[in-house]
Structures are given as structure tokens and as C-alpha cells.
Amino acid sequence: MPDDRADTPGDPRPTLPSRVRRAAADVAARARHVTIDDDAVGRVAETLPLDRVGAPALEPGDLPDLGEAGTVAWVLTVNAVNFGSGFFPVLAKRPGLSGSKTVFAALRERFDRVGAFTAEELRTATPERCAALFGQDPDGPAAELMAWFSTAWSDLGTALVDRFEGSFEALAAAGDGSAAALAEVLSGVPGWADTWVHDGRPVPLFKRAQIVPAHLAMAFGGTGPGRFHDLDDLTIFADNLVPHVLRLDGVLRFDDGLVGRIDAEELLEPGSPEEVEIRAVAVDAAERIVAHLRSSGHPATAMGLDQVLWNRGGGATYKARPRHRSRSTAY
């Protein structure tokens, strides 16, 4: 789909979300393993809670009670390690919690008990300390994920120390009120890269870089560090759950071979054609759903749609079927 929202004549470079949308549409146009059922787009759009799609909000209790500075630190610290879904089947999980909620719960307890990490604490993170924090065996099946977590925190801490005088708030303000610009800043931090290649063409997706301004906006109700003038420029945050929901709801169609591999819980190689298509075509499908809702007069955003679909994915129908897994720092 053409992007008619993000860029103005004379702009030297499209925004990061605009580049994501364009690359996703390009992948969707030539994908071999994943396609969009346009007839299902409207049907699914009619099942969505329109208030949440237009104005997403966090649930009570989602944030630590640490004031403005602590909340900004929370959003950045959490999203630095907001990946690892390919390891979740082997992660030691808390009773009744998924892999992602196990990670968030452990980190939330640390913030509630001790407060936010400092930039220096993140910079000096180690796999052993991550394993202890998240309740994992340092030599167990999730040891590689703990090493990735420590590297991600170290990269963020180094960026904070070297470029923002150790201030989480200064980093959050680096976009100067633009969600797209903040995502661009984060995309340049080592460990936040999320660009792949499909048929020889680059495919930027940047799930974690885009989700930070969205979470800041929801955390602060669109004020202070969460005030952005271009939240509707963000795409969905392409992971493995939202595409799974779109597939089970009939919007996405996977070829039989790919479905068989997913049902067999085979890990997909990150950056493989199938894995890139799942995420990129989901972005394009979400854009079509948002466009359908807007054409009907609803103030939908991809950011809001993402939250609705992600929450829907916690339902029994969606949890009963395997979703695709890939061991990647992207999601």
C-alpha cells in the first residue's frame, strides 16, 4: 500500500516507520509463503474494540510506581530485552505465566524492590547477573538468552553513558516530540538492529525501536515524556504473536509447508524468507486493517491495533495452536 501519511515534499529521508511500511508492502507483493486474504480484512476489522484501537492504554498495575524518571527508565530497560520468544519454550517460567510475562514480572519485582537500574549498572550487566535476576540456570537451556540480555543492556547502558550523560530521560527526549525520530535514535543503538534481507532487498521492521515511544505515550497518557505528535506514523510491532493472531483470524494465509513446520514447533532461521515474510506481511496486513477502519470513520492506529491483537493472542483459542518461533534479538 502506498504511504500517504509520513513524509512531506522535500524531506531528505522517509521516516523509520514509513520505511518499514514500504518494505513490508514490497515483501507482501512478492511473498511466496505468506499471503493476505483481503476479504478477511474487513471481517476482522468489525470484531475489534474500536475504543482500544483508537486509544490504547496500559492496564492498571503495568508500571512500577517510581515517578517520571523511574517510569522512563522502566520503558527503556524492559524494551531493551523485549525479545527471546524463540527461547520461551525452554525458559524456566513462573507458575501460570508466559515467557514474556515471566521476564516482565522478575524485572518489575526488581524495580519495586530496589528501583531503576542506573546506566552504569546496565553497561556492566553480565549473563550471570541476568540469570539470577530472571530465575534461570546460568548453564541451562536459556543461558544463551541470558547472554543476549546482558549484551542488550550493556549496549543500552553504553549509549546512555556515552551520548546522554547517563540519563534515560535525555534519551527519551532525543526524538524532540516525534515518535518516529525517537525510534530512529534507538535503531542506531547496537543490539536494536532489526533489518533483514528478502530477495536481495533490505526489510527494516524495528519492532523494539518503535514500541518504546508507544509505551511512553501510554505510560504518560500522551503528556511529558510520552507526548508525541506522530504516533499514527508507527507500524505494528512485528513479533510472532500478532502474525499468529492474524493467521488464525484468517487475514494471513501460510503455505502448507510452513504451517507444518510451525505445528511441529520447528525453529525458523531468523532472516529466512519464511520468517521475514511472516513479520513483514503482518505489518502490511495491519496497515490494510487500519486503512479499512479509517475509511469507516474510526480513528484507528497501528499502535492501537497491535495492542488489541497482542492481547487477543492471550486467549485460549490462540494459545492452543503453536506460533512460529525464531531465536532472534528482534522479538
C-alpha positions as CSV (number, residue, x, y, z in Angstrom):
1,M,0.0,0.0,0.0
2,P,1.3,3.5,-0.7
3,D,2.3,5.6,2.3
4,D,0.5,8.9,2.2
5,R,1.0,10.0,5.8
6,A,4.5,10.2,6.9
7,D,6.6,12.2,4.5
8,T,6.3,15.7,3.1
9,P,7.8,17.0,-0.2
10,G,11.4,17.9,0.3
11,D,12.1,15.5,3.2
12,P,15.6,14.1,2.7
13,R,14.7,10.7,4.0
14,P,11.4,8.9,4.8
15,T,10.7,8.3,8.5
16,L,11.7,4.9,10.0
17,P,8.0,3.7,10.2
18,S,7.5,4.8,6.6
19,R,10.5,2.8,5.5
20,V,9.1,-0.2,7.4
21,R,5.6,0.2,5.8
22,R,7.1,0.4,2.3
23,A,9.4,-2.5,2.7
24,A,6.5,-4.6,4.2
25,A,4.3,-3.8,1.3
26,D,7.1,-4.7,-1.1
27,V,7.5,-8.1,0.6
28,A,3.8,-8.7,0.6
29,A,3.6,-8.1,-3.1
30,R,6.1,-10.9,-3.9
31,A,5.9,-13.2,-0.9
32,R,5.9,-16.9,-1.6
33,H,5.0,-18.4,1.8
34,V,2.6,-15.8,3.3
35,T,-0.3,-14.0,1.7
36,I,-3.2,-11.7,2.8
37,D,-6.8,-12.5,2.4
38,D,-8.3,-9.1,1.7
39,D,-11.8,-10.3,2.2
40,A,-10.9,-11.2,5.8
41,V,-9.5,-7.7,6.4
42,G,-13.0,-6.1,6.8
43,R,-14.4,-9.1,8.7
44,V,-11.7,-8.9,11.3
45,A,-11.9,-5.2,11.5
46,E,-15.5,-5.4,12.5
47,T,-14.6,-7.6,15.5
48,L,-12.2,-5.1,17.0
49,P,-12.9,-2.9,20.1
50,L,-12.8,0.4,18.4
51,D,-12.1,2.4,21.5
52,R,-8.9,0.4,22.2
53,V,-7.8,0.5,18.6
54,G,-8.1,4.3,18.6
55,A,-6.8,5.0,22.1
56,P,-4.7,2.2,23.5
57,A,-3.9,2.2,27.2
58,L,-1.9,0.2,29.7
59,E,-3.7,-1.9,32.3
60,P,-3.6,-0.8,36.0
61,G,-0.5,-2.1,37.6
62,D,1.5,-2.4,34.4
63,L,4.0,0.2,35.6
64,P,6.2,0.5,38.7
65,D,5.4,3.4,40.9
66,L,8.7,5.3,40.6
67,G,7.7,8.7,39.3
68,E,8.6,10.1,35.9
69,A,12.3,9.3,35.8
70,G,11.7,5.7,37.0
71,T,8.9,5.1,34.5
72,V,11.1,6.3,31.6
73,A,13.9,4.0,32.8
74,W,11.4,1.1,33.1
75,V,10.2,1.5,29.5
76,L,13.7,1.6,28.0
77,T,15.1,-1.1,30.3
78,V,12.2,-3.5,29.6
79,N,12.2,-3.0,25.9
80,A,16.0,-3.4,25.6
81,V,15.2,-7.1,26.5
82,N,11.8,-7.3,24.9
83,F,12.8,-10.3,22.8
84,G,13.6,-14.0,23.2
85,S,10.3,-15.6,22.2
86,G,12.3,-18.4,20.5
87,F,13.7,-19.4,23.8
88,F,10.4,-19.2,25.8
89,P,9.6,-23.0,25.4
90,V,12.9,-23.7,27.4
91,L,12.7,-20.7,29.7
92,A,12.1,-21.5,33.4
93,K,8.7,-19.9,33.7
94,R,6.8,-18.8,36.8
95,P,3.6,-20.8,37.5
96,G,0.8,-19.6,35.3
97,L,2.9,-17.0,33.4
98,S,4.1,-17.0,29.8
99,G,7.7,-16.5,28.9
100,S,7.4,-12.7,28.3
101,K,5.3,-12.2,31.5
102,T,7.9,-14.2,33.5
103,V,10.6,-11.8,32.3
104,F,8.5,-8.7,33.0
105,A,7.5,-10.0,36.4
106,A,11.1,-10.6,37.5
107,L,12.1,-7.2,36.3
108,R,9.1,-5.5,37.9
109,E,10.0,-7.0,41.2
110,R,13.5,-5.7,41.0
111,F,12.2,-2.2,40.2
112,D,9.7,-2.3,43.0
113,R,12.3,-3.6,45.5
114,V,15.4,-1.6,44.6
115,G,14.4,1.0,42.0
116,A,15.5,1.5,38.4
117,F,18.9,0.4,37.2
118,T,21.4,3.1,36.6
119,A,23.0,3.5,33.2
120,E,26.3,2.2,34.6
121,E,24.5,-0.9,36.1
122,L,23.2,-1.7,32.6
123,R,26.5,-1.1,31.0
124,T,28.2,-3.6,33.3
125,A,25.5,-6.3,33.0
126,T,26.6,-9.9,32.9
127,P,24.9,-13.2,31.8
128,E,25.3,-14.5,35.4
129,R,23.5,-11.5,36.9
130,C,20.8,-11.7,34.3
131,A,20.3,-15.4,35.0
132,A,20.0,-14.7,38.7
133,L,17.5,-11.8,38.2
134,F,15.3,-13.9,35.8
135,G,15.5,-17.1,37.8
136,Q,17.4,-19.1,35.2
137,D,20.1,-21.7,35.4
138,P,23.2,-19.9,34.2
139,D,24.3,-23.1,32.4
140,G,20.8,-24.2,31.4
141,P,18.9,-24.1,28.1
142,A,18.2,-20.4,28.3
143,A,21.8,-19.5,29.0
144,E,22.3,-18.0,25.5
145,L,19.2,-15.8,26.0
146,M,20.7,-14.5,29.3
147,A,23.9,-13.6,27.4
148,W,21.9,-11.8,24.8
149,F,20.0,-9.9,27.6
150,S,23.3,-8.8,29.2
151,T,24.6,-7.6,25.9
152,A,21.4,-5.7,25.1
153,W,21.5,-4.0,28.5
154,S,25.3,-3.3,28.1
155,D,24.6,-1.7,24.7
156,L,21.9,0.5,26.1
157,G,23.9,1.5,29.1
158,T,26.9,2.4,26.9
159,A,24.7,4.5,24.7
160,L,23.2,6.3,27.8
161,V,26.7,6.9,29.3
162,D,28.4,8.0,26.1
163,R,25.7,10.0,24.4
164,F,23.1,11.1,27.0
165,E,25.2,11.6,30.2
166,G,23.6,8.5,31.7
167,S,20.1,10.0,31.5
168,F,17.2,7.8,30.4
169,E,15.1,11.0,30.2
170,A,17.6,12.6,27.8
171,L,17.4,9.6,25.5
172,A,13.6,9.6,25.6
173,A,13.6,13.3,24.7
174,A,16.0,12.7,21.8
175,G,13.2,12.5,19.3
176,D,12.1,16.0,20.2
177,G,8.4,15.1,20.3
178,S,8.5,12.7,17.3
179,A,7.8,9.0,17.9
180,A,9.4,8.2,14.5
181,A,12.5,10.2,15.4
182,L,12.9,8.5,18.7
183,A,12.6,5.1,17.0
184,E,15.3,6.3,14.6
185,V,17.6,7.2,17.5
186,L,17.1,3.8,19.1
187,S,17.6,1.9,15.8
188,G,21.2,3.2,15.9
189,V,21.9,1.6,19.3
190,P,23.8,-1.6,18.9
191,G,21.5,-4.5,19.7
192,W,18.4,-2.7,18.5
193,A,19.0,-3.5,14.8
194,D,16.1,-5.2,13.1
195,T,16.7,-5.0,9.3
196,W,16.7,-8.2,7.2
197,V,17.1,-9.1,3.5
198,H,14.4,-10.6,1.3
199,D,15.1,-11.3,-2.3
200,G,18.1,-9.1,-2.1
201,R,16.2,-6.1,-0.7
202,P,16.5,-4.7,2.8
203,V,13.5,-5.1,5.0
204,P,13.5,-2.9,8.1
205,L,11.0,-3.9,10.8
206,F,12.3,-2.4,14.1
207,K,9.8,-3.8,16.5
208,R,11.6,-2.7,19.7
209,A,12.6,0.7,18.5
210,Q,9.0,1.6,17.6
211,I,7.4,0.1,20.7
212,V,9.4,2.4,23.0
213,P,7.6,5.7,22.1
214,A,4.3,3.8,22.0
215,H,4.8,2.6,25.6
216,L,6.0,6.0,26.7
217,A,2.8,7.5,25.2
218,M,0.6,5.0,27.1
219,A,2.6,5.3,30.3
220,F,2.3,9.1,30.5
221,G,-1.1,9.5,28.8
222,G,0.4,11.5,26.0
223,T,2.0,14.1,28.2
224,G,5.5,14.9,29.3
225,P,8.0,12.2,28.1
226,G,5.0,10.5,26.4
227,R,4.0,13.4,24.2
228,F,4.5,12.6,20.5
229,H,2.8,14.4,17.6
230,D,3.1,11.4,15.2
231,L,2.1,8.3,17.0
232,D,-0.1,7.4,14.0
233,D,3.1,7.1,11.9
234,L,4.2,3.9,13.9
235,T,3.5,0.5,12.4
236,I,2.6,-2.6,14.4
237,F,5.4,-4.1,16.4
238,A,6.1,-7.2,14.3
239,D,6.8,-10.2,16.5
240,N,5.5,-13.8,16.5
241,L,2.2,-13.4,18.3
242,V,0.4,-10.7,16.3
243,P,1.1,-12.6,13.0
244,H,-0.2,-15.7,14.7
245,V,-3.5,-14.0,15.6
246,L,-3.9,-12.6,12.1
247,R,-3.3,-16.1,10.7
248,L,-5.9,-17.8,13.0
249,D,-8.3,-15.0,12.3
250,G,-8.0,-15.7,8.6
251,V,-6.2,-12.5,7.5
252,L,-2.9,-14.2,6.9
253,R,-2.5,-17.4,5.0
254,F,0.6,-19.5,5.3
255,D,1.5,-22.2,2.8
256,D,1.0,-25.8,3.9
257,G,4.7,-26.5,4.4
258,L,5.2,-23.5,6.6
259,V,2.1,-24.4,8.7
260,G,3.5,-27.9,9.1
261,R,6.9,-26.6,10.3
262,I,5.2,-24.3,12.8
263,D,2.9,-27.0,14.1
264,A,5.9,-29.3,14.6
265,E,7.4,-26.4,16.6
266,E,10.5,-26.2,14.4
267,L,12.6,-23.1,14.9
268,L,12.7,-20.9,11.9
269,E,16.0,-19.4,10.9
270,P,16.0,-15.6,11.6
271,G,16.2,-13.8,8.4
272,S,15.0,-16.7,6.3
273,P,12.4,-15.9,3.6
274,E,9.6,-17.5,5.6
275,E,10.5,-15.8,8.8
276,V,10.8,-12.4,7.2
277,E,7.6,-12.8,5.3
278,I,5.6,-13.7,8.4
279,R,6.6,-10.5,10.1
280,A,6.6,-8.2,7.1
281,V,3.3,-9.3,5.6
282,A,1.7,-9.0,9.0
283,V,2.8,-5.3,9.0
284,D,1.2,-4.8,5.6
285,A,-2.0,-6.7,6.7
286,A,-2.3,-4.5,9.7
287,E,-1.9,-1.4,7.6
288,R,-4.9,-2.6,5.5
289,I,-7.0,-3.2,8.6
290,V,-6.2,0.3,9.9
291,A,-7.0,1.8,6.4
292,H,-10.3,-0.1,6.4
293,L,-11.2,1.3,9.9
294,R,-10.2,4.8,8.9
295,S,-12.3,4.7,5.8
296,S,-15.2,3.9,8.0
297,G,-14.5,7.0,10.1
298,H,-12.7,5.3,13.1
299,P,-9.5,7.0,14.4
300,A,-7.5,3.7,14.3
301,T,-3.8,3.5,14.7
302,A,-1.4,0.6,14.1
303,M,-0.1,1.1,17.6
304,G,-3.6,0.5,19.0
305,L,-4.3,-2.4,16.7
306,D,-1.1,-4.1,17.8
307,Q,-2.1,-3.9,21.4
308,V,-5.6,-5.3,20.7
309,L,-4.2,-8.2,18.7
310,W,-1.5,-8.9,21.2
311,N,-4.0,-9.1,24.0
312,R,-6.3,-11.2,21.9
313,G,-3.4,-13.6,21.4
314,G,-3.6,-14.5,25.1
315,G,-6.9,-16.2,24.6
316,A,-7.3,-20.0,24.7
317,T,-8.0,-20.3,21.0
318,Y,-4.7,-18.7,20.1
319,K,-2.7,-20.4,22.8
320,A,-3.9,-23.8,21.7
321,R,-2.0,-23.6,18.4
322,P,1.8,-23.2,18.1
323,R,3.0,-19.9,16.7
324,H,6.3,-19.5,14.8
325,R,9.5,-19.4,16.8
326,S,12.8,-17.9,15.9
327,R,15.8,-17.2,18.1
328,S,16.4,-13.5,17.4
329,T,17.0,-10.3,19.3
330,A,14.3,-8.7,17.2
331,Y,11.3,-10.2,19.2
